[in-house]
Amino acid sequence: MSTINLDRECGCFRRSNLENNTSFASKDDALMQAQAMVNHMNTKFCSKHGFTLSEDGENFNITMGQPVQAAAPTGGCCGGGHCD
């Protein structure tokens, strides 16, 4: 038996049809669902938070943290192509 646990439920999660502490007979099924949840939450939710997936034995934990930011341009360049 494998379980998907979300450490904190944000407002977007509570308004969604996703469920916390969901159990699966198969670890593979739990992994596929956990990956789908993380992808959905990172792309469809409001982006105030980022979500990461980790494995703990037979269980999967989804952690809410800082949103994933795009990599900042290096060297002070804005990336517009005119700083060469």
DSSP file (Angstrom, degrees, kcal/mol; ACC not computed):
  #  RESIDUE AA STRUCTURE BP1 BP2  ACC     N-H-->O    O-->H-N    N-H-->O    O-->H-N    TCO  KAPPA ALPHA  PHI   PSI    X-CA   Y-CA   Z-CA
    1    1 A M              0   0    0      0, 0.0     2,-0.4     0, 0.0    24,-0.2   0.000 360.0 360.0 360.0 127.9    0.0    0.0    0.0
    2    2 A S  E     -A   24   0A   0     22,-2.9    22,-3.3    24,-0.1     2,-0.4  -0.935 360.0-158.7-120.4 143.7    1.4    3.4   -1.0
    3    3 A T  E     -A   23   0A   0     -2,-0.4    57,-2.9    20,-0.2     2,-0.5  -0.930  12.4-143.3-124.8 144.9    0.1    6.8    0.0
    4    4 A I  E     -Ab  22  60A   0     18,-2.6    18,-1.3    -2,-0.4    17,-0.8  -0.942  24.7-172.7-104.4 122.6    0.4   10.3   -1.5
    5    5 A N  E     - b   0  61A   0     55,-2.8    57,-3.2    -2,-0.5     2,-0.5  -0.963  15.1-156.0-120.2 131.9    0.7   13.0    1.2
    6    6 A L  E     - b   0  62A   0     -2,-0.4    57,-0.2    55,-0.2     3,-0.1  -0.927  11.6-148.2-103.2 126.5    0.6   16.7    0.7
    7    7 A D  S    S+     0   0    0     55,-2.5     2,-0.4    -2,-0.5    -1,-0.1   0.873  80.4  10.8 -67.4 -38.3    2.4   18.6    3.6
    8    8 A R        -     0   0    0     54,-0.3     2,-0.7     2,-0.0    -1,-0.2  -0.998  69.9-138.0-141.6 138.2    0.2   21.7    3.4
    9    9 A E        -     0   0    0     -2,-0.4     2,-0.1    -3,-0.1    11,-0.0  -0.850  21.2-160.2 -99.0 111.3   -3.0   22.3    1.6
   10   10 A C     >  -     0   0    0     -2,-0.7     4,-2.3     1,-0.1     5,-0.2  -0.296  36.7 -97.1 -79.2 172.7   -3.2   25.8   -0.1
   11   11 A G  H  > S+     0   0    0      1,-0.2     4,-2.0     2,-0.2     5,-0.2   0.879 124.3  55.1 -59.4 -40.3   -6.4   27.4   -1.1
   12   12 A C  H  > S+     0   0    0      1,-0.2     4,-0.9     2,-0.2    -1,-0.2   0.901 109.1  48.3 -61.4 -39.8   -6.0   26.3   -4.7
   13   13 A F  H >4 S+     0   0    0      1,-0.2     3,-0.8     2,-0.2     5,-0.3   0.934 110.1  50.7 -65.9 -44.8   -5.7   22.7   -3.5
   14   14 A R  H 3< S+     0   0    0     -4,-2.3    -1,-0.2     1,-0.3    -2,-0.2   0.830 112.1  48.0 -63.8 -31.0   -8.7   22.9   -1.3
   15   15 A R  H 3< S+     0   0    0     -4,-2.0    -1,-0.3    -5,-0.2    -2,-0.2   0.631 102.1  82.0 -82.7 -13.3  -10.8   24.3   -4.2
   16   16 A S  S << S-     0   0    0     -4,-0.9    -3,-0.0    -3,-0.8     0, 0.0  -0.237  88.9-116.2 -83.2 175.5   -9.6   21.6   -6.6
   17   17 A N  S    S+     0   0    0      2,-0.1     2,-0.1    -2,-0.0    -1,-0.1   0.293  78.3 117.0 -93.6   9.6  -10.9   18.1   -7.0
   18   18 A L        -     0   0    0     -5,-0.3     2,-0.4    19,-0.0    -2,-0.1  -0.436  55.5-142.6 -75.8 152.6   -7.5   16.7   -5.8
   19   19 A E        -     0   0    0     -2,-0.1     3,-0.4     3,-0.0     2,-0.2  -0.933   1.9-139.3-121.6 142.5   -7.4   14.6   -2.6
   20   20 A N  S    S+     0   0    0     -2,-0.4   -15,-0.2     1,-0.2   -13,-0.0  -0.596  82.3  23.7 -91.5 157.3   -4.7   14.5    0.1
   21   21 A N  S    S+     0   0    0    -17,-0.8     2,-0.4    -2,-0.2    -1,-0.2   0.907  80.1 171.6  54.8  48.9   -3.6   11.2    1.8
   22   22 A T  E     -A    4   0A   0    -18,-1.3   -18,-2.6    -3,-0.4     2,-0.3  -0.760  19.0-148.8 -92.0 133.4   -4.8    9.0   -1.0
   23   23 A S  E     -A    3   0A   0     -2,-0.4     2,-0.3   -20,-0.2   -20,-0.2  -0.789  11.7-170.3-106.4 146.8   -3.8    5.3   -0.9
   24   24 A F  E     -A    2   0A   0    -22,-3.3   -22,-2.9    -2,-0.3     6,-0.0  -0.971  27.2-138.4-132.7 146.4   -3.0    3.0   -3.8
   25   25 A A  S    S+     0   0    0     -2,-0.3     2,-0.4   -24,-0.2    -1,-0.1   0.822  93.8  54.6 -70.3 -31.3   -2.5   -0.8   -3.9
   26   26 A S  S  > S-     0   0    0      1,-0.1     4,-1.9   -24,-0.1     5,-0.1  -0.881  70.0-148.8-110.2 134.1    0.4   -0.3   -6.3
   27   27 A K  H  > S+     0   0    0     -2,-0.4     4,-2.5     1,-0.2     5,-0.2   0.870 102.8  55.6 -64.7 -36.6    3.4    1.9   -5.7
   28   28 A D  H  > S+     0   0    0      2,-0.2     4,-2.4     1,-0.2    -1,-0.2   0.905 107.0  49.0 -62.9 -41.8    3.6    2.5   -9.5
   29   29 A D  H  > S+     0   0    0      1,-0.2     4,-2.2     2,-0.2    -1,-0.2   0.901 111.5  49.5 -64.1 -40.3    0.0    3.7   -9.6
   30   30 A A  H  X S+     0   0    0     -4,-1.9     4,-2.7     2,-0.2    -2,-0.2   0.905 110.7  50.3 -64.9 -41.4    0.8    6.0   -6.6
   31   31 A L  H  X S+     0   0    0     -4,-2.5     4,-2.6     2,-0.2     5,-0.2   0.931 110.6  48.4 -63.0 -46.4    3.9    7.4   -8.4
   32   32 A M  H  X S+     0   0    0     -4,-2.4     4,-2.0     1,-0.2    -1,-0.2   0.908 114.8  45.6 -61.8 -41.6    2.0    8.1  -11.6
   33   33 A Q  H  X S+     0   0    0     -4,-2.2     4,-2.5     2,-0.2    -2,-0.2   0.904 112.2  51.0 -68.2 -41.1   -0.8    9.9   -9.7
   34   34 A A  H  X S+     0   0    0     -4,-2.7     4,-2.5     2,-0.2    -2,-0.2   0.910 111.0  48.3 -63.2 -42.5    1.7   11.9   -7.6
   35   35 A Q  H  X S+     0   0    0     -4,-2.6     4,-2.4     1,-0.2    -1,-0.2   0.910 111.9  49.4 -64.1 -41.6    3.6   13.0  -10.6
   36   36 A A  H  X S+     0   0    0     -4,-2.0     4,-2.5    -5,-0.2    -2,-0.2   0.894 111.1  50.4 -64.2 -40.0    0.4   14.0  -12.4
   37   37 A M  H  X S+     0   0    0     -4,-2.5     4,-3.0     2,-0.2     5,-0.2   0.940 111.0  47.5 -63.2 -47.8   -0.7   15.9   -9.2
   38   38 A V  H  X S+     0   0    0     -4,-2.5     4,-2.5     1,-0.2    -2,-0.2   0.918 113.2  48.6 -61.6 -44.1    2.5   17.9   -9.0
   39   39 A N  H  X S+     0   0    0     -4,-2.4     4,-1.5     2,-0.2     5,-0.2   0.934 113.7  46.9 -60.9 -46.2    2.5   18.7  -12.7
   40   40 A H  H  X>S+     0   0    0     -4,-2.5     4,-3.1     1,-0.2     5,-0.6   0.928 113.7  47.4 -61.3 -46.6   -1.2   19.9  -12.4
   41   41 A M  H  X5S+     0   0    0     -4,-3.0     4,-0.9     1,-0.2     6,-0.3   0.872 113.4  48.0 -66.0 -36.9   -0.5   22.0   -9.3
   42   42 A N  H  <5S+     0   0    0     -4,-2.5    -1,-0.2    -5,-0.2    -2,-0.2   0.733 123.6  31.5 -76.6 -21.6    2.6   23.6  -10.8
   43   43 A T  H  <5S+     0   0    0     -4,-1.5    -2,-0.2    -3,-0.2    -3,-0.2   0.737 127.6  33.0-106.5 -27.3    0.9   24.5  -14.1
   44   44 A K  H  <5S+     0   0    0     -4,-3.1    -3,-0.2    -5,-0.2    -2,-0.1   0.686  98.0  83.8-106.5 -22.0   -2.7   25.1  -13.2
   45   45 A F  S  <<S-     0   0    0     -4,-0.9    -4,-0.0    -5,-0.6     0, 0.0  -0.194  99.1 -87.8 -77.9 177.5   -2.6   26.6   -9.7
   46   46 A C        -     0   0    0      1,-0.1    -1,-0.1     2,-0.0    -4,-0.1   0.527  51.1-123.8 -69.2  -8.2   -2.0   30.3   -9.0
   47   47 A S  S    S+     0   0    0     -6,-0.3    -1,-0.1     2,-0.2    -5,-0.0   0.591  78.4 120.3  74.8  13.4    1.8   30.0   -8.9
   48   48 A K  S    S+     0   0    0     18,-0.1     2,-0.3     1,-0.0    -1,-0.1   0.748  81.5  31.5 -72.4 -22.2    2.2   31.5   -5.5
   49   49 A H  S    S-     0   0    0     17,-0.2     2,-0.3    -8,-0.1    17,-0.2  -0.910  72.9-141.3-131.1 156.9    3.7   28.2   -4.5
   50   50 A G  E     -C   65   0A   0     15,-1.7    15,-3.1    -2,-0.3     2,-0.4  -0.887  17.5-145.3-113.3 152.6    5.8   25.5   -6.1
   51   51 A F  E     -C   64   0A   0     -2,-0.3     2,-0.3    13,-0.2    13,-0.2  -0.964  13.0-171.5-124.1 134.8    5.3   21.8   -5.4
   52   52 A T  E     -C   63   0A   0     11,-2.1    11,-2.6    -2,-0.4     2,-0.4  -0.919  14.2-137.8-125.1 151.7    8.0   19.1   -5.3
   53   53 A L  E     +C   62   0A   0     -2,-0.3     2,-0.3     9,-0.2     9,-0.2  -0.886  22.1 174.2-110.8 135.9    7.7   15.3   -5.1
   54   54 A S  E     -C   61   0A   0      7,-2.4     7,-3.0    -2,-0.4     2,-0.4  -0.969  24.4-128.6-136.9 156.2    9.8   13.1   -3.0
   55   55 A E  E     -C   60   0A   0     -2,-0.3     2,-0.3     5,-0.2     5,-0.2  -0.857  16.6-175.8-107.0 138.1    9.7    9.4   -2.2
   56   56 A D  E >   -C   59   0A   0      3,-3.3     3,-2.0    -2,-0.4     2,-0.6  -0.766  62.9 -70.1-132.5  85.6    9.7    8.0    1.3
   57   57 A G  T 3  S-     0   0    0     -2,-0.3    -1,-0.1     1,-0.3   -55,-0.0  -0.547 119.0  -9.0  67.8-115.0    9.9    4.2    1.1
   58   58 A E  T 3  S+     0   0    0     -2,-0.6    -1,-0.3    -3,-0.1     2,-0.2   0.515 127.4  76.1 -90.4  -7.3    6.5    3.1   -0.2
   59   59 A N  E <   - C   0  56A   0     -3,-2.0    -3,-3.3   -57,-0.2     2,-0.4  -0.658  66.8-141.0-109.9 161.2    4.9    6.6    0.1
   60   60 A F  E     -bC   4  55A   0    -57,-2.9   -55,-2.8    -5,-0.2     2,-0.4  -0.976  12.1-157.6-124.0 134.2    5.2    9.8   -1.8
   61   61 A N  E     -bC   5  54A   0     -7,-3.0    -7,-2.4    -2,-0.4     2,-0.5  -0.930   3.0-158.4-114.5 132.2    5.3   13.3   -0.3
   62   62 A I  E     -bC   6  53A   0    -57,-3.2   -55,-2.5    -2,-0.4     2,-0.4  -0.952  15.0-160.8-108.8 123.0    4.4   16.5   -2.1
   63   63 A T  E     - C   0  52A   0    -11,-2.6   -11,-2.1    -2,-0.5     2,-0.5  -0.875   9.8-141.8-109.9 133.9    5.9   19.6   -0.5
   64   64 A M  E     + C   0  51A   0     -2,-0.4   -13,-0.2   -13,-0.2     2,-0.2  -0.809  42.5 132.9 -93.4 129.7    4.7   23.1   -1.0
   65   65 A G  E     - C   0  50A   0    -15,-3.1   -15,-1.7    -2,-0.5     3,-0.1  -0.580  55.0 -24.8-146.9-150.1    7.4   25.7   -1.2
   66   66 A Q  S    S-     0   0    0    -17,-0.2   -17,-0.2    -2,-0.2    -1,-0.2  -0.411  72.8 -98.5 -71.3 147.6    8.6   28.7   -3.2
   67   67 A P        -     0   0    0      0, 0.0     2,-0.5     0, 0.0   -17,-0.2  -0.320  40.9-102.2 -64.6 151.0    7.4   28.9   -6.8
   68   68 A V        -     0   0    0    -19,-0.2     2,-0.3   -26,-0.1   -19,-0.0  -0.653  42.2-153.5 -75.6 120.7    9.8   27.7   -9.5
   69   69 A Q        -     0   0    0     -2,-0.5     2,-0.1     1,-0.1     3,-0.1  -0.710  18.3-109.1 -97.5 146.6   11.4   30.8  -11.0
   70   70 A A        -     0   0    0     -2,-0.3     2,-0.1     1,-0.1    -1,-0.1  -0.440  50.8 -88.5 -67.4 148.3   12.8   31.0  -14.6
   71   71 A A        -     0   0    0     -2,-0.1    -1,-0.1     1,-0.1     3,-0.1  -0.374  45.1-122.5 -62.3 131.5   16.5   31.3  -14.6
   72   72 A A        -     0   0    0      1,-0.1    -1,-0.1    -2,-0.1     6,-0.1  -0.478  31.1-100.2 -73.3 143.9   17.6   34.9  -14.4
   73   73 A P        -     0   0    0      0, 0.0     3,-0.5     0, 0.0     2,-0.2  -0.320  42.2-124.1 -60.0 148.3   19.8   36.2  -17.2
   74   74 A T  S >  S+     0   0    0      1,-0.2     3,-1.3     2,-0.1     5,-0.1  -0.585  82.0  26.5 -95.9 159.6   23.5   36.3  -16.3
   75   75 A G  T 3  S-     0   0    0      1,-0.3    -1,-0.2    -2,-0.2     3,-0.1   0.636 123.1 -73.1  70.6  15.8   25.9   39.3  -16.4
   76   76 A G  T 3  S+     0   0    0     -3,-0.5    -1,-0.3     1,-0.3     2,-0.2   0.511  93.1 142.4  79.0   2.5   23.1   41.8  -16.0
   77   77 A C    <   -     0   0    0     -3,-1.3    -1,-0.3     1,-0.1     7,-0.0  -0.569  50.1-146.0 -80.3 140.9   21.9   41.3  -19.5
   78   78 A C        -     0   0    0     -2,-0.2    -1,-0.1    -3,-0.1    -3,-0.1   0.552  40.0-116.4 -82.8  -7.2   18.1   41.4  -20.1
   79   79 A G  S    S+     0   0    0     -5,-0.1    -2,-0.1     1,-0.0    -1,-0.0   0.585  78.8 126.1  85.0   9.7   18.4   38.8  -22.9
   80   80 A G  S    S-     0   0    0      1,-0.1    -1,-0.0     0, 0.0    -3,-0.0   0.530  77.8-116.7 -80.1  -5.8   17.2   41.1  -25.6
   81   81 A G  S    S+     0   0    0      1,-0.0     3,-0.3     0, 0.0    -1,-0.1   0.456  93.3  96.0  88.7   0.6   20.2   40.4  -27.8
   82   82 A H        +     0   0    0      1,-0.2    -1,-0.0     2,-0.1    -5,-0.0   0.326  61.8  78.2-105.9   7.6   21.5   44.0  -27.8
   83   83 A C              0   0    0      1,-0.2    -1,-0.2     0, 0.0    -6,-0.0   0.295 360.0 360.0 -98.5   9.7   24.1   43.6  -25.0
   84   84 A D              0   0    0     -3,-0.3    -1,-0.2    -7,-0.0    -2,-0.1   0.493 360.0 360.0 -65.5 360.0   26.8   41.8  -27.0
